[in-house]
Amino acid sequence: MTIEEQVVATLRTLPPEGQREVLELITRWRDRSQQDGPRSPAPDWPPGLFERTAGAWQGEPLVREPEGELDPGGRMADLLEQLAAIQALPDLTDPARWERDLRQDRELPGREL
């Protein structure tokens, strides 16, 4: 299915007011692109910058080392399970109460607790 066919098919699923909004959007975009001419990906960059700089690096090849897997919570979960398995805190029977007792709330500026 072409892009035009996809647009028409999607447009047909919209109610009339949605179709009107899409038409206005397309019309504004078309009018602006006709006034401005073709748009550059970065209009503030000097003309020909990419042509002059592409492939210009003369040093050693740049290498991006593999970062490994990102699992910030997985290791913590494993450690907490290990602590629970060895009953590292046997006196802690109600974790929510322990947290409430431990917290020391302070009044926030402009708010009362």
Sine and cosine of phi, psi and omega as CSV:
sin_phi,cos_phi,sin_psi,cos_psi,sin_omega,cos_omega
0.00,0.00,0.76,-0.65,-0.01,-1.00
-0.96,0.28,0.22,-0.98,0.05,-1.00
-0.88,0.48,-0.67,0.74,0.00,-1.00
-0.87,0.50,-0.69,0.73,0.02,-1.00
-0.90,0.43,-0.62,0.78,0.03,-1.00
-0.90,0.43,-0.67,0.74,0.01,-1.00
-0.89,0.46,-0.73,0.68,-0.02,-1.00
-0.89,0.45,-0.69,0.72,0.00,-1.00
-0.89,0.46,-0.67,0.74,0.02,-1.00
-0.92,0.38,-0.67,0.75,-0.01,-1.00
-0.87,0.50,-0.61,0.79,-0.02,-1.00
-0.92,0.39,-0.36,0.93,0.00,-1.00
-0.99,0.13,-0.20,0.98,-0.05,-1.00
-1.00,0.04,0.49,-0.87,0.13,-0.99
-0.94,0.34,0.26,-0.97,-0.06,-1.00
-0.80,0.60,-0.66,0.75,-0.01,-1.00
-0.92,0.40,-0.56,0.83,0.08,-1.00
-0.92,0.38,-0.65,0.76,0.04,-1.00
-0.89,0.46,-0.64,0.77,0.02,-1.00
-0.89,0.46,-0.67,0.74,0.03,-1.00
-0.89,0.46,-0.68,0.73,0.01,-1.00
-0.90,0.45,-0.68,0.73,0.02,-1.00
-0.88,0.48,-0.69,0.73,0.02,-1.00
-0.89,0.46,-0.67,0.75,0.01,-1.00
-0.89,0.47,-0.73,0.68,0.00,-1.00
-0.90,0.44,-0.66,0.75,-0.01,-1.00
-0.89,0.45,-0.72,0.70,0.03,-1.00
-0.87,0.49,-0.68,0.73,-0.01,-1.00
-0.90,0.45,-0.69,0.72,0.01,-1.00
-0.89,0.46,-0.72,0.69,-0.01,-1.00
-0.89,0.46,-0.68,0.73,-0.01,-1.00
-0.91,0.41,-0.66,0.75,-0.02,-1.00
-0.93,0.36,-0.49,0.87,0.06,-1.00
-0.95,0.31,-0.57,0.82,0.01,-1.00
-0.96,0.28,-0.69,0.72,-0.10,-0.99
-0.99,0.11,-0.33,0.94,-0.11,-0.99
0.99,0.17,-0.12,-0.99,-0.03,-1.00
-0.88,0.47,0.63,-0.77,-0.03,-1.00
-0.99,-0.10,0.69,-0.73,0.05,-1.00
-1.00,0.09,0.49,-0.87,0.00,-1.00
-0.89,0.47,-0.48,0.88,0.03,-1.00
-0.66,-0.75,1.00,0.03,-0.15,-0.99
-0.89,0.47,-0.35,0.94,-0.02,-1.00
-1.00,0.08,-0.13,0.99,-0.03,-1.00
-1.00,0.09,0.53,-0.85,-0.03,-1.00
-0.90,0.43,0.55,-0.83,0.04,-1.00
-0.86,0.51,0.63,-0.78,0.06,-1.00
0.98,0.20,0.08,1.00,-0.04,-1.00
-0.85,0.53,-0.73,0.68,-0.06,-1.00
-0.92,0.39,-0.63,0.78,0.01,-1.00
-0.90,0.43,-0.59,0.81,-0.03,-1.00
-0.98,0.20,-0.47,0.88,-0.13,-0.99
-0.97,-0.26,-0.34,0.94,-0.03,-1.00
-0.87,0.49,0.83,-0.56,0.01,-1.00
0.97,0.26,0.26,0.97,-0.08,-1.00
-0.99,0.11,-0.22,0.98,-0.02,-1.00
-0.89,0.47,0.81,-0.59,-0.06,-1.00
-0.94,-0.34,-0.10,0.99,-0.05,-1.00
-0.99,0.13,-0.29,-0.96,0.03,-1.00
-0.90,0.43,0.48,-0.88,0.00,-1.00
-0.85,0.52,0.65,-0.76,0.04,-1.00
-0.98,0.20,0.74,-0.67,-0.03,-1.00
-0.82,-0.57,0.77,-0.64,0.09,-1.00
-0.97,-0.24,0.91,-0.41,-0.03,-1.00
-0.94,0.35,0.51,-0.86,0.06,-1.00
-0.89,0.45,0.64,-0.77,-0.05,-1.00
-1.00,0.00,-0.20,0.98,-0.06,-1.00
0.99,0.16,-0.03,-1.00,-0.03,-1.00
-0.99,0.12,0.60,-0.80,0.03,-1.00
-0.98,-0.22,0.93,-0.38,0.02,-1.00
-0.56,-0.83,0.95,0.32,-0.11,-0.99
-0.89,0.45,-0.54,0.84,-0.04,-1.00
-1.00,0.04,-0.38,0.92,-0.07,-1.00
-0.89,0.45,-0.72,0.69,-0.01,-1.00
-0.91,0.42,-0.68,0.74,0.02,-1.00
-0.88,0.47,-0.67,0.74,0.01,-1.00
-0.89,0.46,-0.67,0.75,0.04,-1.00
-0.87,0.48,-0.70,0.71,0.00,-1.00
-0.90,0.43,-0.65,0.76,0.02,-1.00
-0.91,0.42,-0.61,0.79,0.06,-1.00
-0.90,0.43,-0.64,0.77,0.04,-1.00
-0.89,0.45,-0.68,0.74,0.04,-1.00
-0.89,0.46,-0.66,0.75,0.02,-1.00
-0.91,0.41,-0.63,0.77,-0.03,-1.00
-0.90,0.44,-0.59,0.81,0.00,-1.00
-1.00,-0.06,0.09,1.00,-0.02,-1.00
0.77,0.64,0.85,0.53,-0.05,-1.00
-0.90,0.44,-0.45,0.90,0.02,-1.00
-0.81,-0.59,0.97,0.25,-0.10,-0.99
-0.91,0.41,-0.43,0.90,-0.02,-1.00
-0.99,0.14,-0.14,0.99,-0.05,-1.00
-1.00,0.03,1.00,-0.03,-0.03,-1.00
-0.99,-0.12,-0.41,0.91,-0.01,-1.00
-0.77,-0.64,1.00,0.03,-0.08,-1.00
-0.85,0.52,-0.59,0.81,-0.01,-1.00
-0.91,0.41,-0.66,0.75,0.03,-1.00
-0.92,0.40,-0.65,0.76,0.03,-1.00
-0.85,0.53,-0.68,0.73,0.00,-1.00
-0.92,0.40,-0.67,0.74,0.02,-1.00
-0.88,0.47,-0.68,0.73,0.00,-1.00
-0.92,0.39,-0.58,0.81,-0.06,-1.00
-0.97,0.24,-0.58,0.82,-0.06,-1.00
-0.90,0.43,0.61,-0.79,0.09,-1.00
-0.85,-0.53,1.00,0.00,-0.03,-1.00
-0.94,0.33,0.53,-0.85,0.09,-1.00
-0.82,-0.57,0.40,-0.92,0.04,-1.00
-0.94,0.33,0.71,-0.71,0.05,-1.00
-1.00,0.06,0.54,-0.84,0.00,-1.00
-0.84,0.55,0.79,-0.61,0.03,-1.00
0.99,0.15,0.08,1.00,0.01,-1.00
-0.71,-0.71,0.56,-0.83,0.13,-0.99
-0.94,-0.34,0.59,-0.81,0.02,-1.00
-0.97,0.25,0.00,0.00,0.00,0.00
